[in-house]
Amino acid sequence: MFIIAEIAQAHEGSLGIAHSYIDALADTGVDAVKFQVHIAEAESSSLEQFRVNFSYEDATRFDYWQRMEFTAEQWAGLKAHCEEKGLEFLASPFSVAAVELLEQLGVQRYKIGSGELSNFLMLQRIANTGKPIILSSGMSNWQELDDTINFLKPFGNELSLMQCTTAYPTQPEQWGLQVMAEMKQRYGIPVGFSDHSANVYAGLAAAALGAVLLEFHVVFHKTMFGPDAKASLSIEETRMLAQGCRQISQSLDVPLAKSESGQYETLKTMFGKSLCINKDLPAGHAIAIADLESKKPGDAGIPARNFQSYLGKKLSLDLPKWSFLKPEHLQP
């Protein structure tokens, strides 16, 4: 499983905070740290409305995107820092200009936010790079997904698709985990899960269902300023989720052969049960179910699983309470 921790705008336009997130995530077990590359002049306009009213310092959405910008040199520093920490630098572009910047940086692949799936102008520029493309399905219906994937397939890029619900935070009934199987069957490409639930449960469930990609927002604290903070995981939750997903993926990769149990023979004898009698019984007594108990070990007498075959059989000798019952104790 490829695990992506998304910083998005959690850095609040601070280069120092952005670098701090890389340091904090370095030992959590994630594979990549993802940012969003916003170039306000190329992406936004004065007509854009706030998605949610959260900002105390930005008069317009354009101002907010402008505050989230870094220079090409600063982005290069963030990418180098990720690589020093053994993490892949991943970013979502929101304009052709952002793609050009990311190409200058030499990114390995592209993650497309769900709001950009109809931006065929940008998608064609990305497709022309020949690099892998991860698509997020959050705002798209099946027809829109069909259109985007049909548009991209002729370019020959490696495509993958994430189930995502655009709600912050996403409630359990909105996760849509069952959609992953439908996506895999419909498109025949790797499928994953992009999470906004603000807990580890959805991601763990996605891993158990075979997701090969997992993405989620990360923040130092969920009360921090910003539009995604309440739908994010903490650093410690990130570590817990990554560890859980690794173990789940490992379990799915190594099938358990239930048809073979030879390695348990000693334990099966140790914990197995043999028939014994729960009271003193005289010779000639016909064994009834009320006379029987099962006791360890499993090789001390008649196996408990065979009790029905001996009901009604008569004892050939007196047996004291708690004697293990053996075939030779019974009349032919």
N, C-alpha and C positions, 0 to 999 in steps of 0.2 A: 504494500500500500504506500502511495506517495502522499505525504501529509504536508499540507500547506497552512502555515500560520499567517493570517492576513493582518497587516498593520493598518492598511488603508490610510485614513486620515487621523489615526489615533496619535500621531506625532504632533498634531496641531500646528504644523508649519515650522516646528523646531527641529533643526538638524541634529542638535544634541540629543533630543528625546528619541529621534529616529534611530540613531546609533545605539542608544540605550536599550531599545527593544531588541536589536540584534544580539547584544550581549546577554540580555535576559533569556532569550530563546535558544541560545547556543547549546545548552545542555538539556533541553526538554525532550529531545527525541524527534523533533520535526525535521522534514527534509528541506523545506524551502520557507523563506520569508517573503511575503508578497506585499508590494506597495501598489499604489495607484498613481499613475503619472497624469497629472492635470496641467494643461497649458491653457490658461483661461482665455486668452485671445483666440485660440484655435478651436476651443471647445464650447464656450458659453457666450451668452449675450445678456443684455439688460432685460430681455423678455423672460429669462429663466426664473421660475419661482422656487422658493425654498421647499424642499420635500417635507421637512418638519421645522417648526420655529424653535430653534435651539440656540442661535448665536446671539451673544451680547456685544460682539465687536464687528460684525460684518453687516453692512447696510444692505447688501445684495448678495445673491448667490454667486455672481461673478466675482465679487470681492472675496468671498470665501475660497473659491477655487484659486484665485490669485495668491491668497495667503498660504495655500497648500503647496505651492510650487517650490522646486529646488532648481538650481542651475545644473547644467550638464556635468560640470566638474563635481558638484555635490552628489549627484546621482552616481557618478563613477566611484566616488568614495564610499558610498553606501554599498554598492555592488562589491567592491574590493573587500570591505569589512565582512560582508556575508561569506565570501569565499574563504577569507582567513579563518572563519569559524566553522568551515565545513558545511555551509548552508548554500543552497541555490538562491540567487537573487531572482525573484519573479515579480512581474509587474503587469498590471492591466492598463492599457492605453485607452484614451477616450477621444483621440483625434489622430489624423494622419501625422500631424506634427509630432505627437507623442510616440508614434511608431518609429518615425525617423530618429528621434532621440534614443529610443531603446535599441535600434539597429546600430547606432554609434557605440552604444555600450557593449554590444555583442551578447544579448540575452540568448538563452538556450531555447526558450519556447515562449508562447504567449497565452495568457489567460484573458478571456473575453467576458466582461461583465454582462449580465443578462439584458441590460438596457441597450447594449450595442449590437445585439444579434441581427438587427435590421440595418445596421450601418455597413452596407455592402461596399461602399467606397473604402472605408478603413479595412474591412475584412479582405478585400482584394489585395491591398498593399501588404497586409500580413501574409496572406497566402503566397504571394510572390516571393517571400523570403524562403519558402520551403520548410520552415520550422514547424514543429508540432503546435497544435492549437487546442486549448481546453476551453470548451464552451459552457456557460452557465445558463440554465433554462428558466430562471426565475420568472420572468415576465412574459414568457412565450407559451402559446398553445401549440398543439401538434402541427397544425398547418404552417405556423411560423417556423417551428423547428425543422419541418420538412424542407421549407424553402431555403433556410440558411445552410443546412447540411447538403442539399442538392447543389447549392451555389458553390460550396467549398470543395466538394468531392473531386471535381475534375482537375483541381490544382494538384492533387496527390499528397497533400499534407497529412501527417498522422493526426487524426481527430479523436477527441474524447469529449464526453458530455457529462455534466453534473446535474442531478436533480437538485432543484433549489426552489424555495418558496420565498417570495419577496414580502416578508413581514418581519418586523423587528420589535421584540423577539418573536420567533415562530413558536406557536403553540403545538402540542403533540398532534392534534388532529390536522395540523397544517404541514407536518413534515413531509408527507408523501413518499415515504420509504418504499412503498410497493411500486412506485413509478419506475424505480431503477430497473427492475426486471423487464418492464414493458419497453423501456428505452433500449435496453440491450438487444431485445428481440427485434425491435422495429428497425434499428440502425446498424446492428452488428459491429459496434465500436465499444471501446472500454467506457465504463460508466462509473461515476462516483457521486459524491454528495457534498453540496455546499450548504453549510449550516449557519443558521442565525438564531438558534434556540437558547443560547446563553447557558447551556449545561452540557455535560459530557454524554448524556444518555443517547441522544440522537446519533452522534458520531459513532459510539460503540455499537449501536444497533445497525448502522450502515455497514460497519466493518463486518459484523456477523452475517449480513446479507450479501457479502462479497464485493462491496465497493472497492475499487482499486485506487481511487483518489478521494481525498477528504480535505475540505477547506473550511476554515472557521475564523472569525474575527478574534483578535487578542487585544487586551487592554490591561494596563497596570492595575486599574481598579474600575469597577463597573459604575461608580459614581462620577467618573471623570467627565469632563466636557466633551461634547461631540455627538454626532447623530447615531453612531453605531455602538456606543459604550454599553448600553443596556442589553445589547444582543451579542456581547462578546464573552470570551472566556478569560479568566485570569491566567497568569503565568503558571501557577501551581495546577490549575485545572488543565492547562495545556499539557503539562508533563504527565498528569494522570491519564488523560485521553490518549496521548501518544503511546504510552506504555501498554494501555489496554488494547489499543488497536493492533500493536505489534504482536501481542500474544494471541489475539483472535485470528489474525492473518496467518500466524504460524500454525495454529490449530487447523485452519482450513486447508493449508498447503500440505499437511501430512495426514492422509486419510487413515482412520483407525480400522484395522481388520478385525471386525467382530466375529468373523468366521474362525479365527484362530485364537485359542485361549490356553495353549499348552504351557505358557509361562506361569499360569496361575494354578497349576495342579497341586503344588504343595499347599498354597493358601486355601484352595478349595477343600482339601482334606482337613486342614486346620480349623476352618470355619464351617465346614459341612456338619450335618447332623445325622446321627444314627438312631434307630428306634431303641427305646428302653421301656421298661414297665414302671408305672408310677405307684405301685403297691405290691405287697407280697401276694404271689399267686401260686395256687397248688397245681400239681400235675393233673392233666385232664381238663383244665380250664380253657374255655373257648375265648380266644383273644377278641376283645371288643375295642372300639376306638377310645372308649373312656378309660381303658387300661394303659394307654400309650402316652409317652412323652418323647420328645426328640432332644438329644444331647450331643454336644461335641465330644470327640472329633467325628469326621465323616466316615472313617474306616473301622469303627469299633463293632459294627454289627450290620444289621439290615439297613440300607439307606432309607432315610425318612421319605423320600419320594415314592418308595415302593410299598408304603404301608397298606394300601388297599388290597394288595395281593395276599396279605396274611390275616386279614380279618376273618374270624370264624375258625381259624386253625387252632388245634388243641395243643396245649403244652405236654411235652413228654417227661417233664420233671418239675419239681418245685423250684420257683425262682424268687429270690428276695427282691424287695423294692429297689429300684434303680439299676437292676441288671440290664445290660444291653441284650437285646433280643437277636438271636442268631438262628439260621435255618435248622441247625441240629437240635435246637430246643423244642422243635415242633414235631408232632406226629406226622408220619407220611400220609 
